């Protein structure tokens, strides 16, 4: 079951690495400098580009290199009996610059102190996510995301493909937005 490709479309690759680990890879390009876009505000941009997927976004704690963020997803699958999801997490960014490239790393980890009605909302089963953007040059950034989940037994092939399509939609909108900035 190692390295099962769930989606490979328009430069976005979504791979199931192990039963509880997924990898997403894609590049963003523009004729202008993309470096100012790759920071903690990227998560807010993802929210803003996908109003059909997200109900709300709140930054509870905001610092230069760390944010505590709460995201409520739209109730997309209520008809299937699937609860509405939220994700409350901490994201920390670090920047490493070498002579050839710059690497920006975002470590995303869940926060478990949300006061919510668990009968109507369910936490996204993401235990850790590492998003690494390597700036190849000023106009191209290569993203590699590794995500680990809990409740891997819930991720059957139907649910995996559904999540892959949602992730693709989010990533593709980001790629399109960045490529058209002038």
Secondary structure, DSSP 4 states (H G I P E B T S, - for coil): -TTEEEEEETTEEEEEEETTEEEEEEEEE-SS--GGGSSTTHHHHHHHH-TTTEEEEEEEEE-SSEEEEEEEE--TTGGGTPPEEEEEEEEEEEEEE-SS-EEEEEEEEE-------TTTEEE--EEEEEEEEEEEETTEEEEEEEEEES-GGG--HHHHHHHHHHHHHHHHHHHHHHHH--
